[in-house]
Amino acid sequence: MAMSLIFTCEQCGFSVEWWDEGNPYIMNAKGKRVFCYHPGLEEDMEKVVEEILGPIYTNEGRDEVLSARTGNAPDHICLKCAKTFKLDPDRDKMECPKCHNSEVAEVYAIGGKPCPKCQGGMSEGQMGAIS
C-alpha cells in the first residue's frame, strides 16, 4: 500500500505531493524507464522481463534482468526553480533537468523548509491519497 504526503507553502500556496514508495522502474530493451506502480508493479515488471528475454526464461535470467535494470526514482524538487522531477540517486546526476542547479532534494525533505518559489515556510506535510 502506498501513501502520499502533500507539502504546501503557508505563504504562497505552492504545493507538491510525495509518495512513500517513490517511482519504481525497470529499463526496457531500449533503455527507457518504464515506471511500475502498486498494485500491478510485479506484473508490469514481468512484461518488460518477457520483452527482453522472450516468453520462455529461467528464474536466474529473470533475476539478472531485474538486478541490472530496476531502480527507484523518487520525486525530487529543485530548490532554485521549484521544478519537480523523477531522479534515481543511484544512477542519475543530482541536478535539475530544467535549470541544471545541483541544489535538489527529495520532496519529502522539503517539509518545514523554505518554499522554493517564495521562500515562505513549507508545511510538514499532510496525508494525501492512499493506493
For each residue, the residues with C-beta under 8 A, 3 or more apart:
1: 38 130 131
2: 19 20 21 37 38 130 131
3: 19 20 127 128 129 130
4: 17 18 19 20 127 128 129 130
5: 17 18 20 108 111 125 126 127 128
6: 15 16 17 18 125 126 127 128
7: 15 16 17 18 107 110 111 122 123 124 125
8: 13 14 15 122 123 126
9: 12 13 14 15 115 117 118 120 121 122 123
10: 120 121 122 123
11: 115 118 120 121
12: 9 115 117 118 120
13: 8 9
14: 8 9 82 115 116 117 118
15: 6 7 8 9
16: 6 7 75 77 84 107 110
17: 4 5 6 7 75 107 128
18: 4 5 6 7 74 75 106 107 108 125
19: 2 3 4 22 23 74 75
20: 2 3 4 5 108
21: 2 24 37 38
22: 19 72 73 74 75
23: 19 35 37 72 73 74 75 86
24: 21 35 36 37 41 70 71 72
25: 33 34 35 36 70 71 72 73 88
26: 33 34 36 44 45 48 49 65 66 69 70
27: 31 32 33 34 48 69 70 71
28: 31 32 33 34 48 51 52
29: 51 52
30:
31: 27 28
32: 27 28
33: 25 26 27 28 71 73
34: 25 26 27 28 44 48
35: 23 24 25 73 86
36: 24 25 26 40 41 44 45
37: 2 21 23 24 40 41 44 131
38: 1 2 21 41 131
39: 131
40: 36 37 43 44
41: 24 36 37 38 44 45
42: 45 46
43: 40 46 47
44: 26 34 36 37 40 41 47 48
45: 26 36 41 42 48 49 66 70
46: 42 43 49 50
47: 43 44 50 51
48: 26 27 28 34 44 45 51 52 69
49: 26 45 46 52 53 57 62 65 66
50: 46 47 53 54 55 57
51: 28 29 47 48
52: 28 29 48 49 65 69
53: 49 50 57 61 62 65
54: 50 57
55: 50
56:
57: 49 50 53 54 61 62
58: 61 62
59: 62 63
60: 63 64
61: 53 57 58 64 65
62: 49 53 57 58 59 65 66
63: 59 60 66 67
64: 60 61 67 68
65: 26 49 52 53 61 62 68 69
66: 26 45 49 62 63 69 70
67: 63 64 70
68: 64 65
69: 26 27 48 52 65 66
70: 24 25 26 27 45 66 67
71: 24 25 27 33 88 90 91
72: 22 23 24 25 88
73: 22 23 25 33 35 86 87 88 92
74: 18 19 22 23 86 87 89 106 107 108
75: 16 17 18 19 22 23 84 85 86 106 107
76: 84 85 86 87 104 105 106 107
77: 16 82 83 84 85 104 105 106 107 110 116
78: 81 82 83 84 85 96 98 99 101 103 104 116
79: 82 101 103 104 105 116
80: 96 99 101 103 116
81: 78 96 98 99 101 116
82: 14 77 78 79 115 116 117
83: 77 78 96 97 98 99
84: 16 75 76 77 78 107
85: 75 76 77 78 96 97 98
86: 23 35 73 74 75 76
87: 73 74 76 92 94 104
88: 25 71 72 73 91 92
89: 74 92 94 106
90: 71
91: 71 88
92: 73 87 88 89
93:
94: 87 89 102 104
95: 100 101 102 104
96: 78 80 81 83 85 99 100 101 102 104
97: 83 85 100
98: 78 81 83 85
99: 78 80 81 83 96
100: 95 96 97
101: 78 79 80 81 95 96 104
102: 94 95 96
103: 78 79 80
104: 76 77 78 79 87 94 95 96 101
105: 76 77 79 109 110 113
106: 18 74 75 76 77 89 109
107: 7 16 17 18 74 75 76 77 84 110
108: 5 18 20 74 111 125
109: 105 106 113
110: 7 16 77 105 107 113 116 122
111: 5 7 108 122 123 124 125
112: 121 122 123 124
113: 105 109 110 121 122
114: 119 120 121 122
115: 9 11 12 14 82 118 119 120 121 122
116: 14 77 78 79 80 81 82 110
117: 9 12 14 82
118: 9 11 12 14 115
119: 114 115
120: 9 10 11 12 114 115
121: 9 10 11 112 113 114 115
122: 7 8 9 10 110 111 112 113 114 115
123: 7 8 9 10 111 112 126
124: 7 111 112
125: 5 6 7 18 108 111
126: 5 6 8 123
127: 3 4 5 6 130
128: 3 4 5 6 17
129: 3 4
130: 1 2 3 4 127
131: 1 2 37 38 39
